[in-house]
Amino acid sequence: MAWRIPLAHMQHPQSRIDTDPAYAPMVLDMGTVAASNQSRLTYNTSTLSGSSGSPCFDREFRLCALHHALILTEELNEGIPMRAIVN
């Protein structure tokens, strides 16, 4: 169940910068946080292949996590909270 805490995920998926520098999509998707602990944040934004490492922002547009993976069994995405990275 989502907490209904807003989350913005800014992606730069499947970039072809080496072969086609003009193709550099930026995708912003809004969603909500599903769960959080010291080492992981799960959320329901839609992500595209190649988006690992992209930033996730809280409702005040503060960097709160870096996208890490898609959890296929739960249809959620997972990020590493910035507090875990900084620590």
Order of alpha helices (4+ residues) and beta strands (2+ residues): beta-beta-beta-beta-beta-beta-alpha
